């Protein structure tokens, strides 16, 4: 019997990263999405290409053996697929998890398979699968009398994903271009009494936290810092931004601050972290990816939130009495990322900064408590941004 995986989110990351690995692992992939155009294209087209780009050149894989369902118009079909699947994955964005949870909950509740479903969220957020599981277990999605034994039907594993998927050629169709480097690390502890799924390229670990924070506070911090600085300085791509001496230095300084936190918190050696930072700078500087700064910088409200790439590490550093000057400088550039075409959060950011005081805006956007030592430092930045408009 063919193994089956249901994947929510048929966008570039879903098709180009997650589905590629599921395909290589021998799974039939069932895409679930609400985008009519993408679902229709997947239903009509029996294959698409994933093009990996790196210093060594390009490598192309062909993805086949998939189906696609519109979860908006055919929810019952998606639920039925989940009842017999081995894995459910998603790459929909952290803010969308609550919307896919009801469908997944119904599928889990109807399962009669002898083994529990593996649920793995593939999002750029700490504890994304935990967040999804919390939504699934809410009374409106799963009856309280069924929550107690839900682990007999599903296991929820957090993961850390790392792969740059830039903006695509508008004529690419379903094909996806991405970097050749990848990292997909999954917590294996939920499967301690069951074998975890056999997934190509996945590294299974007992403690995911160091990997998630190292990735979020290095790759995502560095990528976003370059994008926000680049946008402020009129650069088109991350590659172009990092070729600017000032921006390159600012990104390096921000990553030195996050490195100080990572090394002290997770017992990673300075040399190992320095090598990781060097590799990350090389990756995000890849000229072949043509990564536009507006794409990388989109969703500034999420990226300025409490546990995210700037405020998260900066708050921990300040609590320890250490410097977060470069992280705060990058955060300032993020606060200036306003009214960018095609990005709703940048429009909302501008509205909040216009309608609220610096203190209220800081609390609303970052989630920092007024008593936190980082709070007045961020308020000063917000005041500066507000006064420059």
LUMFILO-266003 format. One record per residue (C-alpha): z, y, x; residue in one letter. Coordinates in steps of 0.1 Angstrom, whole numbers, plus 5000, padded with zeros to 4 digits. Example, Ala and Ser with C-alpha at 12.3 -4.5 7.8 and 13.67 -1.06 7.14 Angstrom:
BEGIN
<up:5078, north:4955, east:5123, nunu:a>
<up:5071, north:4989, east:5137, nunu:s>
//
This chain:
BEGIN
<up:5000, north:5000, east:5000, nunu:x>
<up:4990, north:5034, east:5013, nunu:x>
<up:5019, north:5058, east:5021, nunu:x>
<up:5019, north:5090, east:5002, nunu:x>
<up:5032, north:5125, east:5009, nunu:x>
<up:5033, north:5154, east:4985, nunu:x>
<up:5030, north:5188, east:5001, nunu:x>
<up:5037, north:5221, east:4984, nunu:x>
<up:5017, north:5250, east:4997, nunu:x>
<up:4980, north:5245, east:5005, nunu:x>
<up:4978, north:5276, east:5027, nunu:x>
<up:4969, north:5277, east:5064, nunu:x>
<up:5002, north:5263, east:5077, nunu:x>
<up:5002, north:5236, east:5050, nunu:x>
<up:4966, north:5225, east:5056, nunu:x>
<up:4964, north:5232, east:5093, nunu:x>
<up:4998, north:5220, east:5106, nunu:x>
<up:5018, north:5199, east:5082, nunu:x>
<up:4990, north:5181, east:5065, nunu:x>
<up:4973, north:5174, east:5098, nunu:x>
<up:5005, north:5156, east:5111, nunu:x>
<up:5009, north:5137, east:5078, nunu:x>
<up:4973, north:5126, east:5080, nunu:x>
<up:4977, north:5114, east:5116, nunu:x>
<up:5008, north:5095, east:5105, nunu:x>
<up:4987, north:5075, east:5080, nunu:x>
<up:4998, north:5093, east:5048, nunu:x>
<up:4976, north:5102, east:5019, nunu:x>
<up:4984, north:5139, east:5013, nunu:x>
<up:4987, north:5153, east:4978, nunu:x>
<up:4986, north:5190, east:4979, nunu:x>
<up:5004, north:5210, east:4952, nunu:x>
<up:4997, north:5247, east:4948, nunu:x>
<up:4993, north:5274, east:4921, nunu:x>
<up:4962, north:5290, east:4938, nunu:x>
<up:4933, north:5280, east:4917, nunu:x>
<up:4907, north:5287, east:4943, nunu:x>
<up:4923, north:5267, east:4971, nunu:x>
<up:4930, north:5237, east:4948, nunu:x>
<up:4895, north:5237, east:4934, nunu:x>
<up:4880, north:5238, east:4969, nunu:x>
<up:4902, north:5209, east:4980, nunu:x>
<up:4892, north:5189, east:4949, nunu:x>
<up:4855, north:5195, east:4956, nunu:x>
<up:4855, north:5191, east:4994, nunu:x>
<up:4863, north:5157, east:5008, nunu:x>
<up:4873, north:5170, east:5043, nunu:x>
<up:4881, north:5201, east:5063, nunu:x>
<up:4885, north:5208, east:5100, nunu:x>
<up:4916, north:5219, east:5120, nunu:x>
<up:4906, north:5237, east:5152, nunu:x>
<up:4932, north:5238, east:5180, nunu:x>
<up:4928, north:5266, east:5205, nunu:x>
<up:4945, north:5267, east:5239, nunu:x>
<up:4939, north:5276, east:5275, nunu:x>
<up:4921, north:5243, east:5279, nunu:x>
<up:4896, north:5251, east:5252, nunu:x>
<up:4892, north:5240, east:5216, nunu:x>
<up:4898, north:5206, east:5200, nunu:x>
<up:4887, north:5198, east:5164, nunu:x>
<up:4902, north:5173, east:5140, nunu:x>
<up:4888, north:5163, east:5107, nunu:x>
<up:4913, north:5159, east:5078, nunu:x>
<up:4904, north:5135, east:5050, nunu:x>
<up:4921, north:5112, east:5025, nunu:x>
<up:4938, north:5139, east:5004, nunu:x>
<up:4940, north:5150, east:4968, nunu:x>
<up:4950, north:5183, east:4952, nunu:x>
<up:4968, north:5192, east:4920, nunu:x>
<up:4974, north:5226, east:4904, nunu:x>
<up:5011, north:5226, east:4899, nunu:x>
<up:5009, north:5255, east:4875, nunu:x>
<up:4986, north:5238, east:4850, nunu:x>
<up:4993, north:5201, east:4858, nunu:x>
<up:5031, north:5200, east:4865, nunu:x>
<up:5035, north:5166, east:4849, nunu:x>
<up:5010, north:5151, east:4874, nunu:x>
<up:5029, north:5165, east:4904, nunu:x>
<up:5061, north:5151, east:4890, nunu:x>
<up:5045, north:5117, east:4887, nunu:x>
<up:5032, north:5118, east:4923, nunu:x>
<up:5067, north:5126, east:4936, nunu:x>
<up:5082, north:5095, east:4918, nunu:x>
<up:5061, north:5072, east:4941, nunu:x>
<up:5059, north:5094, east:4973, nunu:x>
<up:5076, north:5087, east:5006, nunu:x>
<up:5079, north:5123, east:5016, nunu:x>
<up:5079, north:5158, east:5001, nunu:x>
<up:5072, north:5187, east:5024, nunu:x>
<up:5066, north:5224, east:5018, nunu:x>
<up:5053, north:5255, east:5035, nunu:x>
<up:5054, north:5281, east:5008, nunu:x>
<up:5077, north:5308, east:5022, nunu:x>
<up:5115, north:5309, east:5019, nunu:x>
<up:5114, north:5331, east:4989, nunu:x>
<up:5093, north:5306, east:4969, nunu:x>
<up:5116, north:5276, east:4974, nunu:x>
<up:5134, north:5284, east:4941, nunu:x>
<up:5101, north:5282, east:4922, nunu:x>
<up:5091, north:5247, east:4935, nunu:x>
<up:5126, north:5233, east:4931, nunu:x>
<up:5124, north:5225, east:4894, nunu:x>
<up:5092, north:5203, east:4898, nunu:x>
<up:5107, north:5185, east:4928, nunu:x>
<up:5140, north:5179, east:4909, nunu:x>
<up:5122, north:5163, east:4880, nunu:x>
<up:5102, north:5141, east:4903, nunu:x>
<up:5134, north:5130, east:4922, nunu:x>
<up:5152, north:5123, east:4889, nunu:x>
<up:5124, north:5100, east:4877, nunu:x>
<up:5123, north:5079, east:4909, nunu:x>
<up:5129, north:5042, east:4908, nunu:x>
<up:5117, north:5034, east:4943, nunu:x>
<up:5141, north:5013, east:4964, nunu:x>
<up:5142, north:5039, east:4992, nunu:x>
<up:5151, north:5076, east:4989, nunu:x>
<up:5125, north:5103, east:4991, nunu:x>
<up:5125, north:5123, east:5023, nunu:x>
<up:5124, north:5161, east:5015, nunu:x>
<up:5116, north:5183, east:5045, nunu:x>
<up:5110, north:5221, east:5041, nunu:x>
<up:5087, north:5235, east:5068, nunu:x>
<up:5096, north:5272, east:5067, nunu:x>
<up:5104, north:5299, east:5092, nunu:x>
<up:5140, north:5301, east:5081, nunu:x>
<up:5173, north:5286, east:5091, nunu:x>
<up:5185, north:5258, east:5068, nunu:x>
<up:5154, north:5260, east:5045, nunu:x>
<up:5158, north:5224, east:5033, nunu:x>
<up:5194, north:5231, east:5025, nunu:x>
<up:5183, north:5261, east:5004, nunu:x>
<up:5157, north:5240, east:4986, nunu:x>
<up:5183, north:5212, east:4980, nunu:x>
<up:5208, north:5238, east:4965, nunu:x>
<up:5181, north:5249, east:4941, nunu:x>
<up:5172, north:5214, east:4932, nunu:x>
<up:5209, north:5205, east:4924, nunu:x>
<up:5214, north:5235, east:4901, nunu:x>
<up:5223, north:5225, east:4866, nunu:x>
<up:5192, north:5240, east:4852, nunu:x>
<up:5171, north:5216, east:4874, nunu:x>
<up:5192, north:5185, east:4877, nunu:x>
<up:5218, north:5173, east:4852, nunu:x>
<up:5253, north:5176, east:4867, nunu:x>
<up:5259, north:5139, east:4859, nunu:x>
<up:5229, north:5130, east:4881, nunu:x>
<up:5238, north:5152, east:4911, nunu:x>
<up:5266, north:5129, east:4923, nunu:x>
<up:5242, north:5101, east:4932, nunu:x>
<up:5211, north:5122, east:4940, nunu:x>
<up:5212, north:5109, east:4976, nunu:x>
<up:5202, north:5075, east:4964, nunu:x>
<up:5170, north:5091, east:4953, nunu:x>
<up:5164, north:5117, east:4979, nunu:x>
<up:5175, north:5128, east:5014, nunu:x>
<up:5172, north:5164, east:5025, nunu:x>
<up:5165, north:5171, east:5062, nunu:x>
<up:5163, north:5205, east:5078, nunu:x>
<up:5135, north:5211, east:5102, nunu:x>
<up:5123, north:5236, east:5128, nunu:x>
<up:5086, north:5242, east:5131, nunu:x>
<up:5068, north:5261, east:5158, nunu:x>
<up:5031, north:5267, east:5158, nunu:x>
<up:5011, north:5300, east:5156, nunu:x>
<up:4986, north:5300, east:5128, nunu:x>
<up:4968, north:5334, east:5130, nunu:x>
<up:4947, north:5352, east:5104, nunu:x>
<up:4916, north:5332, east:5096, nunu:x>
<up:4879, north:5341, east:5095, nunu:x>
<up:4872, north:5351, east:5059, nunu:x>
<up:4843, north:5327, east:5059, nunu:x>
<up:4863, north:5297, east:5073, nunu:x>
<up:4867, north:5281, east:5039, nunu:x>
<up:4893, north:5253, east:5041, nunu:x>
<up:4890, north:5250, east:5079, nunu:x>
<up:4920, north:5263, east:5099, nunu:x>
<up:4922, north:5276, east:5135, nunu:x>
<up:4956, north:5274, east:5152, nunu:x>
<up:4972, north:5272, east:5186, nunu:x>
<up:4972, north:5238, east:5204, nunu:x>
<up:5010, north:5241, east:5211, nunu:x>
<up:5033, north:5227, east:5184, nunu:x>
<up:5069, north:5217, east:5179, nunu:x>
<up:5083, north:5200, east:5148, nunu:x>
<up:5119, north:5190, east:5150, nunu:x>
<up:5138, north:5174, east:5122, nunu:x>
<up:5174, north:5165, east:5116, nunu:x>
<up:5178, north:5128, east:5115, nunu:x>
<up:5214, north:5126, east:5103, nunu:x>
<up:5205, north:5125, east:5066, nunu:x>
<up:5188, north:5091, east:5074, nunu:x>
<up:5217, north:5075, east:5092, nunu:x>
<up:5218, north:5046, east:5067, nunu:x>
<up:5180, north:5046, east:5060, nunu:x>
<up:5151, north:5046, east:5085, nunu:x>
<up:5136, north:5081, east:5087, nunu:x>
<up:5099, north:5085, east:5080, nunu:x>
<up:5075, north:5077, east:5108, nunu:x>
<up:5058, north:5110, east:5115, nunu:x>
<up:5034, north:5118, east:5143, nunu:x>
<up:5046, north:5145, east:5166, nunu:x>
<up:5080, north:5149, east:5151, nunu:x>
<up:5111, north:5150, east:5173, nunu:x>
<up:5142, north:5137, east:5155, nunu:x>
<up:5175, north:5151, east:5166, nunu:x>
<up:5212, north:5148, east:5157, nunu:x>
<up:5219, north:5186, east:5160, nunu:x>
<up:5191, north:5208, east:5148, nunu:x>
<up:5209, north:5242, east:5152, nunu:x>
<up:5202, north:5249, east:5189, nunu:x>
<up:5165, north:5242, east:5183, nunu:x>
<up:5162, north:5263, east:5152, nunu:x>
<up:5180, north:5293, east:5167, nunu:x>
<up:5162, north:5290, east:5200, nunu:x>
<up:5129, north:5290, east:5182, nunu:x>
<up:5138, north:5318, east:5157, nunu:x>
<up:5154, north:5340, east:5182, nunu:x>
<up:5127, north:5335, east:5209, nunu:x>
<up:5093, north:5328, east:5192, nunu:x>
<up:5099, north:5347, east:5160, nunu:x>
<up:5118, north:5375, east:5176, nunu:x>
<up:5092, north:5380, east:5203, nunu:x>
<up:5062, north:5376, east:5180, nunu:x>
<up:5076, north:5401, east:5155, nunu:x>
<up:5088, north:5426, east:5181, nunu:x>
<up:5053, north:5427, east:5196, nunu:x>
<up:5038, north:5431, east:5162, nunu:x>
<up:5061, north:5459, east:5151, nunu:x>
<up:5059, north:5478, east:5184, nunu:x>
<up:5021, north:5472, east:5183, nunu:x>
<up:5017, north:5486, east:5148, nunu:x>
<up:5038, north:5516, east:5157, nunu:x>
<up:5016, north:5522, east:5188, nunu:x>
<up:4983, north:5517, east:5170, nunu:x>
<up:4974, north:5483, east:5185, nunu:x>
<up:4952, north:5459, east:5166, nunu:x>
<up:4964, north:5425, east:5179, nunu:x>
<up:4995, north:5410, east:5194, nunu:x>
<up:4974, north:5403, east:5225, nunu:x>
<up:4965, north:5440, east:5228, nunu:x>
<up:5001, north:5450, east:5222, nunu:x>
<up:5015, north:5428, east:5249, nunu:x>
<up:4989, north:5442, east:5274, nunu:x>
<up:5006, north:5476, east:5269, nunu:x>
<up:5032, north:5479, east:5296, nunu:x>
<up:5058, north:5496, east:5274, nunu:x>
<up:5056, north:5471, east:5246, nunu:x>
<up:5056, north:5442, east:5270, nunu:x>
<up:5088, north:5455, east:5286, nunu:x>
<up:5104, north:5461, east:5252, nunu:x>
<up:5097, north:5425, east:5241, nunu:x>
<up:5110, north:5411, east:5273, nunu:x>
<up:5142, north:5431, east:5270, nunu:x>
<up:5147, north:5419, east:5234, nunu:x>
<up:5142, north:5383, east:5245, nunu:x>
<up:5166, north:5388, east:5274, nunu:x>
<up:5192, north:5398, east:5249, nunu:x>
<up:5185, north:5368, east:5226, nunu:x>
<up:5185, north:5346, east:5257, nunu:x>
<up:5220, north:5358, east:5266, nunu:x>
<up:5231, north:5346, east:5232, nunu:x>
<up:5213, north:5313, east:5233, nunu:x>
<up:5225, north:5303, east:5267, nunu:x>
<up:5261, north:5311, east:5259, nunu:x>
<up:5261, north:5296, east:5224, nunu:x>
<up:5242, north:5264, east:5229, nunu:x>
<up:5248, north:5255, east:5266, nunu:x>
<up:5212, north:5258, east:5274, nunu:x>
<up:5207, north:5266, east:5311, nunu:x>
<up:5195, north:5301, east:5321, nunu:x>
<up:5165, north:5285, east:5340, nunu:x>
<up:5155, north:5264, east:5310, nunu:x>
<up:5157, north:5294, east:5286, nunu:x>
<up:5138, north:5316, east:5311, nunu:x>
<up:5110, north:5290, east:5313, nunu:x>
<up:5109, north:5288, east:5275, nunu:x>
<up:5106, north:5326, east:5272, nunu:x>
<up:5078, north:5327, east:5297, nunu:x>
<up:5060, north:5300, east:5278, nunu:x>
<up:5065, north:5319, east:5245, nunu:x>
<up:5051, north:5352, east:5259, nunu:x>
<up:5021, north:5333, east:5272, nunu:x>
<up:5015, north:5317, east:5238, nunu:x>
<up:5018, north:5348, east:5217, nunu:x>
<up:4996, north:5366, east:5242, nunu:x>
<up:4967, north:5341, east:5236, nunu:x>
<up:4936, north:5362, east:5232, nunu:x>
<up:4917, north:5334, east:5214, nunu:x>
<up:4940, north:5336, east:5184, nunu:x>
<up:4932, north:5372, east:5176, nunu:x>
<up:4966, north:5376, east:5159, nunu:x>
<up:4965, north:5409, east:5139, nunu:x>
<up:4998, north:5429, east:5141, nunu:x>
<up:4998, north:5435, east:5103, nunu:x>
<up:4997, north:5398, east:5096, nunu:x>
<up:5025, north:5390, east:5120, nunu:x>
<up:5046, north:5419, east:5108, nunu:x>
<up:5043, north:5412, east:5071, nunu:x>
<up:5074, north:5407, east:5049, nunu:x>
<up:5096, north:5432, east:5069, nunu:x>
<up:5125, north:5430, east:5043, nunu:x>
<up:5129, north:5393, east:5050, nunu:x>
<up:5126, north:5398, east:5088, nunu:x>
<up:5152, north:5425, east:5087, nunu:x>
<up:5177, north:5404, east:5067, nunu:x>
<up:5211, north:5392, east:5079, nunu:x>
<up:5203, north:5358, east:5094, nunu:x>
<up:5168, north:5367, east:5106, nunu:x>
<up:5152, north:5374, east:5140, nunu:x>
<up:5167, north:5409, east:5148, nunu:x>
<up:5199, north:5414, east:5128, nunu:x>
<up:5210, north:5378, east:5132, nunu:x>
<up:5212, north:5377, east:5170, nunu:x>
<up:5221, north:5414, east:5173, nunu:x>
<up:5251, north:5409, east:5151, nunu:x>
<up:5264, north:5380, east:5171, nunu:x>
<up:5259, north:5399, east:5204, nunu:x>
<up:5277, north:5430, east:5192, nunu:x>
<up:5306, north:5408, east:5179, nunu:x>
<up:5310, north:5396, east:5215, nunu:x>
<up:5309, north:5431, east:5229, nunu:x>
<up:5274, north:5426, east:5244, nunu:x>
<up:5243, north:5447, east:5243, nunu:x>
<up:5217, north:5445, east:5215, nunu:x>
<up:5199, north:5477, east:5224, nunu:x>
<up:5164, north:5462, east:5227, nunu:x>
<up:5168, north:5442, east:5195, nunu:x>
<up:5178, north:5473, east:5176, nunu:x>
<up:5148, north:5492, east:5191, nunu:x>
<up:5126, north:5464, east:5177, nunu:x>
<up:5144, north:5466, east:5144, nunu:x>
<up:5136, north:5503, east:5143, nunu:x>
<up:5099, north:5495, east:5146, nunu:x>
<up:5103, north:5470, east:5118, nunu:x>
<up:5119, north:5497, east:5096, nunu:x>
<up:5088, north:5519, east:5103, nunu:x>
<up:5065, north:5491, east:5091, nunu:x>
<up:5060, north:5508, east:5057, nunu:x>
<up:5032, north:5509, east:5030, nunu:x>
<up:5010, north:5485, east:5049, nunu:x>
<up:4980, north:5474, east:5029, nunu:x>
<up:4983, north:5440, east:5013, nunu:x>
<up:5021, north:5437, east:5021, nunu:x>
<up:5043, north:5442, east:4991, nunu:x>
<up:5075, north:5441, east:5011, nunu:x>
<up:5064, north:5470, east:5033, nunu:x>
<up:5059, north:5490, east:5002, nunu:x>
<up:5093, north:5480, east:4988, nunu:x>
<up:5108, north:5489, east:5022, nunu:x>
<up:5094, north:5524, east:5020, nunu:x>
<up:5107, north:5528, east:4985, nunu:x>
<up:5142, north:5517, east:4994, nunu:x>
<up:5143, north:5540, east:5024, nunu:x>
<up:5131, north:5569, east:5002, nunu:x>
<up:5155, north:5563, east:4973, nunu:x>
<up:5187, north:5553, east:4991, nunu:x>
<up:5211, north:5568, east:5016, nunu:x>
<up:5211, north:5554, east:5051, nunu:x>
<up:5242, north:5534, east:5045, nunu:x>
<up:5231, north:5520, east:5012, nunu:x>
<up:5197, north:5512, east:5025, nunu:x>
<up:5212, north:5494, east:5055, nunu:x>
<up:5235, north:5473, east:5033, nunu:x>
<up:5207, north:5465, east:5009, nunu:x>
<up:5181, north:5456, east:5035, nunu:x>
<up:5201, north:5439, east:5062, nunu:x>
<up:5230, north:5424, east:5042, nunu:x>
<up:5254, north:5437, east:5069, nunu:x>
<up:5290, north:5445, east:5058, nunu:x>
<up:5300, north:5481, east:5063, nunu:x>
<up:5329, north:5468, east:5084, nunu:x>
<up:5307, north:5449, east:5108, nunu:x>
<up:5304, north:5466, east:5143, nunu:x>
<up:5266, north:5465, east:5141, nunu:x>
<up:5265, north:5484, east:5107, nunu:x>
<up:5269, north:5519, east:5121, nunu:x>
<up:5243, north:5512, east:5148, nunu:x>
<up:5217, north:5502, east:5122, nunu:x>
<up:5227, north:5531, east:5100, nunu:x>
<up:5219, north:5555, east:5129, nunu:x>
<up:5184, north:5538, east:5132, nunu:x>
<up:5178, north:5541, east:5094, nunu:x>
<up:5188, north:5578, east:5095, nunu:x>
<up:5163, north:5583, east:5123, nunu:x>
<up:5135, north:5566, east:5105, nunu:x>
<up:5143, north:5585, east:5072, nunu:x>
<up:5143, north:5619, east:5090, nunu:x>
<up:5110, north:5613, east:5107, nunu:x>
<up:5091, north:5609, east:5074, nunu:x>
//
